[in-house]
Amino acid sequence: MQLKLKELQNVARATIKEEKSLDSLRKELIRVLGPSIDIPGSNKKIVSLANEQLDLLEATGRFPREGSFKTSVLIEASSSDFSGARKVAARLLPANLVSNLINDPFSSVRCAAAKKLPSRLVEIAARRNPGDDDLQVILRAKKLAESGLPNPTEKEDAFDFDMYGKEPLGDVVKQKPGEDYSDAWYELKARDICREYGANIEGQWEEAIASRVASSAYSVGQRLDKDKLLKKIYDHLKEREDKVTKEGSLRAISSKLIKESYLDAAVLPVIEEVQDQVKDLLESRVSSKTYIEKAEELFSVKKSLVPPGIKKYVVGENYDRFAKIPVLGRLPRGSKFDSRTERALDAYVSHWNNMQSSIGEPFKISWNSHPSDDRMIGFRVELK
């Protein structure tokens, strides 16, 4: 029996939507993980290679931090017909967005989601899939972690029991678990949070950030005291405010200058203005070539030869075969990714692309933040 025309149209639309979803996921994986997975072949082959790369990064402790990938692309991939794409989504999406993947028909997808979810949800999925041994192992490890008992290894002999063991076996009755983080960790984390969010003009951001950090730790089975972290944040903010008030008071400045014998009755202290190099670059009225030179010096741009896959399309008669393109950069000391820095980088990329277009070259560059270093800048070259 032949399919009706309407059914054929629906099948065609679903196929096109699936290919677009996989193509978007492929581009996002290449953007974050780098060109090492950009190999000839289908989208499914590249997604499978990306899963292997993520296995390697996870084993070496270099797994991409949360937020490196676009959430919209991962959510679309979570409903893909290809199990490899759903597995990537389960590994990279936040814990609150992978609960539906715990019931996936494929074990690899279920296990990837189970590693992020609490044990009560994993236990429900394990009862629904009694034959999934990998899911049972994950559930057992989560229960051991929550109970405070160590996870035994395969090398341990079940019959080699030492009555006077070298380490205590733990409490007979389950008590309130201790913390997984030291006081020094709370202090350093509070300083990092204040440095990153201290200029936030919205109120009560401290509680929101502390709750987010505590939830993130809980999702991976770690115990974190939110109230303790919040207190450290408040203490650090107060300490910083007191320091600014003390250093900024006229009495402190006058006392310091008198003690050092540098104050003259007729001379006032000169306050030096901190120069903003990114602002100076944006406000400079120079040619495109000069702007490119200044931007490359400011952002410490490193260059490399044009990739062979792009070089074969070069059409300029005067093109230098040893010409180089930007590949990496670094923010200036004291700068961060804000609207001013992004506009300066956009202007640099625009001037660079316009110069290549003027000599008839068919490629262009774009910039993005580096997935492993928040001060690094990555550049990517592609055909127009």
One Martini backbone bead per residue (centre of mass of N, CA, C, O) as a GRO file, in nm:
protein
  384
    1MET     BB    1   0.092   0.039   0.026
    2GLN     BB    2   0.073   0.358  -0.041
    3LEU     BB    3   0.153   0.659   0.034
    4LYS     BB    4   0.048   0.945   0.100
    5LEU     BB    5   0.119   1.264   0.026
    6LYS     BB    6   0.108   1.378   0.317
    7GLU     BB    7   0.298   1.165   0.442
    8LEU     BB    8   0.543   1.233   0.264
    9GLN     BB    9   0.572   1.526   0.360
   10ASN     BB   10   0.622   1.460   0.658
   11VAL     BB   11   0.877   1.293   0.612
   12ALA     BB   12   1.041   1.516   0.475
   13ARG     BB   13   1.031   1.723   0.706
   14ALA     BB   14   1.164   1.542   0.922
   15THR     BB   15   1.431   1.499   0.768
   16ILE     BB   16   1.515   1.797   0.745
   17LYS     BB   17   1.510   1.859   1.049
   18GLU     BB   18   1.724   1.649   1.129
   19GLU     BB   19   1.958   1.764   0.955
   20LYS     BB   20   1.962   2.045   1.083
   21SER     BB   21   2.020   1.952   1.370
   22LEU     BB   22   2.291   1.804   1.308
   23ASP     BB   23   2.434   2.049   1.180
   24SER     BB   24   2.427   2.231   1.431
   25LEU     BB   25   2.580   2.034   1.615
   26ARG     BB   26   2.839   2.015   1.449
   27LYS     BB   27   2.919   2.317   1.466
   28GLU     BB   28   2.930   2.330   1.779
   29LEU     BB   29   3.146   2.112   1.822
   30ILE     BB   30   3.368   2.250   1.652
   31ARG     BB   31   3.379   2.520   1.807
   32VAL     BB   32   3.467   2.386   2.089
   33LEU     BB   33   3.661   2.125   2.014
   34GLY     BB   34   3.749   2.167   1.726
   35PRO     BB   35   3.912   2.050   1.425
   36SER     BB   36   3.956   1.739   1.503
   37ILE     BB   37   3.634   1.669   1.410
   38ASP     BB   38   3.677   1.787   1.113
   39ILE     BB   39   3.553   1.554   0.904
   40PRO     BB   40   3.486   1.362   0.664
   41GLY     BB   41   3.133   1.329   0.650
   42SER     BB   42   2.886   1.271   0.838
   43ASN     BB   43   2.716   1.384   1.106
   44LYS     BB   44   2.718   1.115   1.266
   45LYS     BB   45   3.025   1.074   1.264
   46ILE     BB   46   3.096   1.336   1.420
   47VAL     BB   47   2.929   1.277   1.674
   48SER     BB   48   3.076   1.016   1.749
   49LEU     BB   49   3.356   1.152   1.776
   50ALA     BB   50   3.269   1.347   2.003
   51ASN     BB   51   3.214   1.129   2.216
   52GLU     BB   52   3.508   1.032   2.229
   53GLN     BB   53   3.627   1.307   2.313
   54LEU     BB   54   3.461   1.329   2.579
   55ASP     BB   55   3.579   1.080   2.712
   56LEU     BB   56   3.870   1.190   2.725
   57LEU     BB   57   3.808   1.452   2.887
   58GLU     BB   58   3.682   1.306   3.133
   59ALA     BB   59   3.934   1.126   3.206
   60THR     BB   60   4.130   1.406   3.225
   61GLY     BB   61   3.963   1.659   3.347
   62ARG     BB   62   3.855   1.835   3.056
   63PHE     BB   63   3.569   1.909   3.071
   64PRO     BB   64   3.342   2.103   2.964
   65ARG     BB   65   3.194   2.369   3.062
   66GLU     BB   66   2.918   2.505   3.159
   67GLY     BB   67   2.808   2.694   2.863
   68SER     BB   68   2.975   2.634   2.597
   69PHE     BB   69   2.704   2.550   2.489
   70LYS     BB   70   2.423   2.570   2.319
   71THR     BB   71   2.114   2.505   2.443
   72SER     BB   72   1.931   2.502   2.188
   73VAL     BB   73   2.091   2.279   2.038
   74LEU     BB   74   2.069   2.056   2.259
   75ILE     BB   75   1.760   2.040   2.275
   76GLU     BB   76   1.723   1.953   1.980
   77ALA     BB   77   1.906   1.693   2.010
   78SER     BB   78   1.725   1.540   2.231
   79SER     BB   79   1.502   1.480   1.975
   80SER     BB   80   1.656   1.291   1.816
   81ASP     BB   81   1.696   0.992   1.625
   82PHE     BB   82   1.988   1.002   1.720
   83SER     BB   83   2.160   0.868   1.982
   84GLY     BB   84   2.425   1.037   1.977
   85ALA     BB   85   2.285   1.315   2.012
   86ARG     BB   86   2.145   1.248   2.283
   87LYS     BB   87   2.407   1.194   2.438
   88VAL     BB   88   2.528   1.475   2.413
   89ALA     BB   89   2.294   1.619   2.556
   90ALA     BB   90   2.316   1.462   2.829
   91ARG     BB   91   2.616   1.566   2.889
   92LEU     BB   92   2.568   1.903   2.840
   93LEU     BB   93   2.330   1.946   2.991
   94PRO     BB   94   2.160   2.036   3.234
   95ALA     BB   95   2.004   1.862   3.484
   96ASN     BB   96   1.707   2.000   3.436
   97LEU     BB   97   1.715   1.880   3.104
   98VAL     BB   98   1.753   1.532   3.141
   99SER     BB   99   1.507   1.368   3.262
  100ASN     BB  100   1.384   1.249   2.986
  101LEU     BB  101   1.653   1.065   2.915
  102ILE     BB  102   1.621   0.827   3.131
  103ASN     BB  103   1.393   0.688   2.913
  104ASP     BB  104   1.564   0.585   2.704
  105PRO     BB  105   1.615   0.315   2.481
  106PHE     BB  106   1.915   0.383   2.532
  107SER     BB  107   2.174   0.320   2.743
  108SER     BB  108   2.378   0.554   2.688
  109VAL     BB  109   2.171   0.779   2.746
  110ARG     BB  110   2.082   0.699   3.028
  111CYS     BB  111   2.366   0.714   3.162
  112ALA     BB  112   2.428   1.011   3.099
  113ALA     BB  113   2.184   1.116   3.268
  114ALA     BB  114   2.236   0.968   3.544
  115LYS     BB  115   2.501   1.127   3.628
  116LYS     BB  116   2.309   1.402   3.689
  117LEU     BB  117   2.113   1.255   3.870
  118PRO     BB  118   1.941   1.156   4.115
  119SER     BB  119   1.882   0.850   4.269
  120ARG     BB  120   1.569   0.842   4.252
  121LEU     BB  121   1.558   0.851   3.936
  122VAL     BB  122   1.749   0.614   3.879
  123GLU     BB  123   1.580   0.397   4.025
  124ILE     BB  124   1.334   0.409   3.840
  125ALA     BB  125   1.490   0.337   3.578
  126ALA     BB  126   1.598   0.060   3.682
  127ARG     BB  127   1.316  -0.074   3.712
  128ARG     BB  128   1.246  -0.042   3.401
  129ASN     BB  129   1.567  -0.157   3.354
  130PRO     BB  130   1.687  -0.455   3.463
  131GLY     BB  131   1.911  -0.512   3.215
  132ASP     BB  132   2.082  -0.252   3.302
  133ASP     BB  133   2.396  -0.259   3.424
  134ASP     BB  134   2.506   0.032   3.406
  135LEU     BB  135   2.275   0.160   3.572
  136GLN     BB  136   2.330  -0.004   3.831
  137VAL     BB  137   2.614   0.109   3.883
  138ILE     BB  138   2.534   0.406   3.913
  139LEU     BB  139   2.337   0.369   4.147
  140ARG     BB  140   2.537   0.248   4.348
  141ALA     BB  141   2.737   0.489   4.352
  142LYS     BB  142   2.532   0.702   4.453
  143LYS     BB  143   2.457   0.563   4.721
  144LEU     BB  144   2.743   0.557   4.838
  145ALA     BB  145   2.790   0.864   4.829
  146GLU     BB  146   2.540   0.942   5.012
  147SER     BB  147   2.640   0.749   5.263
  148GLY     BB  148   2.979   0.771   5.274
  149LEU     BB  149   3.083   0.537   5.113
  150PRO     BB  150   3.302   0.362   4.951
  151ASN     BB  151   3.403   0.265   4.631
  152PRO     BB  152   3.460  -0.027   4.518
  153THR     BB  153   3.691  -0.228   4.369
  154GLU     BB  154   3.798  -0.493   4.174
  155LYS     BB  155   4.058  -0.563   4.362
  156GLU     BB  156   3.875  -0.639   4.578
  157ASP     BB  157   3.820  -0.872   4.827
  158ALA     BB  158   3.534  -1.006   4.963
  159PHE     BB  159   3.707  -1.210   5.179
  160ASP     BB  160   3.902  -0.961   5.269
  161PHE     BB  161   3.866  -0.926   5.604
  162ASP     BB  162   3.929  -0.664   5.843
  163MET     BB  163   3.868  -0.612   6.167
  164TYR     BB  164   4.136  -0.407   6.180
  165GLY     BB  165   4.115  -0.170   6.004
  166LYS     BB  166   4.267   0.112   5.873
  167GLU     BB  167   3.969   0.200   5.827
  168PRO     BB  168   3.674   0.319   5.875
  169LEU     BB  169   3.335   0.217   5.798
  170GLY     BB  170   3.140   0.380   5.974
  171ASP     BB  171   2.827   0.432   6.045
  172VAL     BB  172   2.556   0.255   6.141
  173VAL     BB  173   2.408   0.519   6.152
  174LYS     BB  174   2.271   0.752   5.971
  175GLN     BB  175   2.405   1.065   5.926
  176LYS     BB  176   2.506   1.367   5.892
  177PRO     BB  177   2.677   1.483   5.650
  178GLY     BB  178   2.953   1.602   5.550
  179GLU     BB  179   3.184   1.789   5.400
  180ASP     BB  180   3.359   1.842   5.072
  181TYR     BB  181   3.462   2.126   5.185
  182SER     BB  182   3.673   2.365   5.266
  183ASP     BB  183   3.744   2.671   5.394
  184ALA     BB  184   3.932   2.756   5.161
  185TRP     BB  185   3.728   2.709   4.936
  186TYR     BB  186   3.516   2.914   5.027
  187GLU     BB  187   3.702   3.160   5.011
  188LEU     BB  188   3.780   3.139   4.707
  189LYS     BB  189   3.492   3.132   4.594
  190ALA     BB  190   3.399   3.406   4.704
  191ARG     BB  191   3.614   3.574   4.553
  192ASP     BB  192   3.530   3.490   4.266
  193ILE     BB  193   3.237   3.588   4.281
  194CYS     BB  194   3.299   3.889   4.349
  195ARG     BB  195   3.472   3.942   4.094
  196GLU     BB  196   3.234   3.866   3.885
  197TYR     BB  197   2.959   4.000   4.059
  198GLY     BB  198   3.022   4.277   4.220
  199ALA     BB  199   2.896   4.480   3.978
  200ASN     BB  200   2.613   4.418   4.042
  201ILE     BB  201   2.298   4.602   4.048
  202GLU     BB  202   2.148   4.379   4.156
  203GLY     BB  203   1.960   4.238   4.389
  204GLN     BB  204   2.035   3.944   4.554
  205TRP     BB  205   2.278   3.785   4.407
  206GLU     BB  206   2.407   3.612   4.627
  207GLU     BB  207   2.181   3.397   4.668
  208ALA     BB  208   2.164   3.301   4.374
  209ILE     BB  209   2.457   3.200   4.346
  210ALA     BB  210   2.467   3.008   4.589
  211SER     BB  211   2.234   2.825   4.490
  212ARG     BB  212   2.368   2.742   4.220
  213VAL     BB  213   2.622   2.606   4.340
  214ALA     BB  214   2.473   2.401   4.521
  215SER     BB  215   2.314   2.260   4.291
  216SER     BB  216   2.558   2.171   4.127
  217ALA     BB  217   2.683   1.992   4.350
  218TYR     BB  218   2.434   1.805   4.394
  219SER     BB  219   2.418   1.686   4.097
  220VAL     BB  220   2.721   1.535   4.170
  221GLY     BB  221   2.717   1.445   4.491
  222GLN     BB  222   2.772   1.705   4.656
  223ARG     BB  223   2.857   1.883   4.961
  224LEU     BB  224   2.702   2.206   5.027
  225ASP     BB  225   2.712   2.509   5.210
  226LYS     BB  226   2.527   2.778   5.147
  227ASP     BB  227   2.548   2.956   5.406
  228LYS     BB  228   2.856   2.960   5.417
  229LEU     BB  229   2.903   3.090   5.141
  230LEU     BB  230   2.733   3.346   5.192
  231LYS     BB  231   2.903   3.450   5.430
  232LYS     BB  232   3.168   3.480   5.271
  233ILE     BB  233   3.060   3.689   5.073
  234TYR     BB  234   2.984   3.908   5.278
  235ASP     BB  235   3.266   3.934   5.406
  236HIS     BB  236   3.414   4.019   5.146
  237LEU     BB  237   3.247   4.273   5.082
  238LYS     BB  238   3.309   4.420   5.346
  239GLU     BB  239   3.616   4.420   5.317
  240ARG     BB  240   3.620   4.582   5.052
  241GLU     BB  241   3.470   4.834   5.152
  242ASP     BB  242   3.667   4.906   5.381
  243LYS     BB  243   3.916   4.941   5.200
  244VAL     BB  244   3.805   5.166   5.017
  245THR     BB  245   3.740   5.368   5.244
  246LYS     BB  246   4.027   5.386   5.359
  247GLU     BB  247   4.178   5.466   5.089
  248GLY     BB  248   3.963   5.710   5.010
  249SER     BB  249   4.038   5.881   5.232
  250LEU     BB  250   4.173   6.186   5.307
  251ARG     BB  251   4.314   6.114   5.572
  252ALA     BB  252   4.488   5.878   5.469
  253ILE     BB  253   4.638   6.034   5.248
  254SER     BB  254   4.759   6.258   5.427
  255SER     BB  255   4.910   6.076   5.630
  256LYS     BB  256   5.094   5.933   5.424
  257LEU     BB  257   5.235   6.191   5.303
  258ILE     BB  258   5.352   6.299   5.565
  259LYS     BB  259   5.525   6.055   5.646
  260GLU     BB  260   5.691   6.073   5.354
  261SER     BB  261   5.746   6.378   5.277
  262TYR     BB  262   5.542   6.466   5.006
  263LEU     BB  263   5.401   6.717   5.132
  264ASP     BB  264   5.275   7.019   5.019
  265ALA     BB  265   5.097   7.297   5.092
  266ALA     BB  266   5.069   7.371   4.761
  267VAL     BB  267   5.014   7.058   4.712
  268LEU     BB  268   4.836   6.821   4.543
  269PRO     BB  269   4.732   6.524   4.484
  270VAL     BB  270   4.783   6.299   4.217
  271ILE     BB  271   4.552   6.139   4.006
  272GLU     BB  272   4.568   5.868   3.822
  273GLU     BB  273   4.466   5.760   3.516
  274VAL     BB  274   4.326   5.487   3.384
  275GLN     BB  275   4.396   5.314   3.102
  276ASP     BB  276   4.188   5.233   2.818
  277GLN     BB  277   4.271   5.047   2.550
  278VAL     BB  278   4.001   4.966   2.420
  279LYS     BB  279   3.883   5.252   2.404
  280ASP     BB  280   4.111   5.377   2.234
  281LEU     BB  281   4.067   5.191   1.990
  282LEU     BB  282   3.770   5.271   1.924
  283GLU     BB  283   3.840   5.598   1.912
  284SER     BB  284   4.014   5.557   1.678
  285ARG     BB  285   4.123   5.737   1.372
  286VAL     BB  286   4.188   5.491   1.146
  287SER     BB  287   4.291   5.272   0.952
  288SER     BB  288   4.254   4.945   0.886
  289LYS     BB  289   4.552   4.864   0.911
  290THR     BB  290   4.608   5.007   1.183
  291TYR     BB  291   4.388   4.865   1.347
  292ILE     BB  292   4.495   4.579   1.314
  293GLU     BB  293   4.772   4.627   1.446
  294LYS     BB  294   4.664   4.724   1.722
  295ALA     BB  295   4.485   4.477   1.790
  296GLU     BB  296   4.711   4.259   1.775
  297GLU     BB  297   4.875   4.386   2.007
  298LEU     BB  298   4.655   4.396   2.232
  299PHE     BB  299   4.554   4.072   2.182
  300SER     BB  300   4.786   3.881   2.106
  301VAL     BB  301   4.802   3.776   1.813
  302LYS     BB  302   4.799   3.461   1.661
  303LYS     BB  303   4.948   3.289   1.382
  304SER     BB  304   4.871   3.106   1.071
  305LEU     BB  305   4.847   2.914   0.826
  306VAL     BB  306   4.667   2.834   0.571
  307PRO     BB  307   4.462   2.598   0.515
  308PRO     BB  308   4.442   2.371   0.266
  309GLY     BB  309   4.124   2.376   0.235
  310ILE     BB  310   4.146   2.698   0.167
  311LYS     BB  311   4.390   2.754  -0.029
  312LYS     BB  312   4.259   2.628  -0.296
  313TYR     BB  313   4.060   2.903  -0.318
  314VAL     BB  314   4.268   3.092  -0.395
  315VAL     BB  315   4.275   3.395  -0.631
  316GLY     BB  316   4.501   3.578  -0.584
  317GLU     BB  317   4.777   3.690  -0.750
  318ASN     BB  318   4.927   3.835  -0.479
  319TYR     BB  319   4.937   3.590  -0.306
  320ASP     BB  320   5.075   3.471  -0.017
  321ARG     BB  321   5.167   3.145   0.073
  322PHE     BB  322   5.274   3.266   0.372
  323ALA     BB  323   5.027   3.356   0.479
  324LYS     BB  324   4.840   3.465   0.765
  325ILE     BB  325   4.615   3.374   1.032
  326PRO     BB  326   4.409   3.398   1.281
  327VAL     BB  327   4.376   3.190   1.603
  328LEU     BB  328   4.483   3.365   1.858
  329GLY     BB  329   4.401   3.523   2.181
  330ARG     BB  330   4.426   3.796   2.434
  331LEU     BB  331   4.342   3.957   2.694
  332PRO     BB  332   4.399   4.214   2.860
  333ARG     BB  333   4.498   4.332   3.142
  334GLY     BB  334   4.187   4.376   3.314
  335SER     BB  335   4.010   4.239   3.113
  336LYS     BB  336   3.684   4.168   2.960
  337PHE     BB  337   3.381   4.037   2.853
  338ASP     BB  338   3.239   4.302   2.689
  339SER     BB  339   3.098   4.531   2.487
  340ARG     BB  340   3.368   4.670   2.416
  341THR     BB  341   3.534   4.421   2.338
  342GLU     BB  342   3.341   4.311   2.122
  343ARG     BB  343   3.357   4.563   1.935
  344ALA     BB  344   3.661   4.546   1.883
  345LEU     BB  345   3.655   4.259   1.754
  346ASP     BB  346   3.448   4.318   1.532
  347ALA     BB  347   3.622   4.536   1.393
  348TYR     BB  348   3.864   4.358   1.329
  349VAL     BB  349   3.715   4.147   1.155
  350SER     BB  350   3.600   4.349   0.949
  351HIS     BB  351   3.868   4.465   0.845
  352TRP     BB  352   3.993   4.194   0.759
  353ASN     BB  353   3.770   4.105   0.557
  354ASN     BB  354   3.784   4.357   0.373
  355MET     BB  355   4.079   4.313   0.280
  356GLN     BB  356   4.024   4.037   0.146
  357SER     BB  357   3.802   4.135  -0.051
  358SER     BB  358   3.984   4.346  -0.206
  359ILE     BB  359   4.165   4.079  -0.320
  360GLY     BB  360   3.954   3.825  -0.370
  361GLU     BB  361   3.900   3.656  -0.120
  362PRO     BB  362   3.692   3.363  -0.002
  363PHE     BB  363   3.754   3.443   0.302
  364LYS     BB  364   3.682   3.428   0.662
  365ILE     BB  365   3.640   3.557   0.994
  366SER     BB  366   3.592   3.456   1.343
  367TRP     BB  367   3.486   3.499   1.682
  368ASN     BB  368   3.558   3.342   2.011
  369SER     BB  369   3.538   3.197   2.295
  370HIS     BB  370   3.715   3.001   2.498
  371PRO     BB  371   3.638   2.693   2.654
  372SER     BB  372   3.911   2.683   2.870
  373ASP     BB  373   3.948   3.016   2.854
  374ASP     BB  374   3.831   3.337   2.961
  375ARG     BB  375   4.096   3.499   2.804
  376MET     BB  376   4.050   3.368   2.539
  377ILE     BB  377   4.081   3.379   2.173
  378GLY     BB  378   3.902   3.267   1.890
  379PHE     BB  379   3.968   3.170   1.548
  380ARG     BB  380   3.779   3.138   1.233
  381VAL     BB  381   3.794   2.984   0.919
  382GLU     BB  382   3.597   3.057   0.616
  383LEU     BB  383   3.389   3.032   0.369
  384LYS     BB  384   3.155   3.237   0.198
   0.00000   0.00000   0.00000
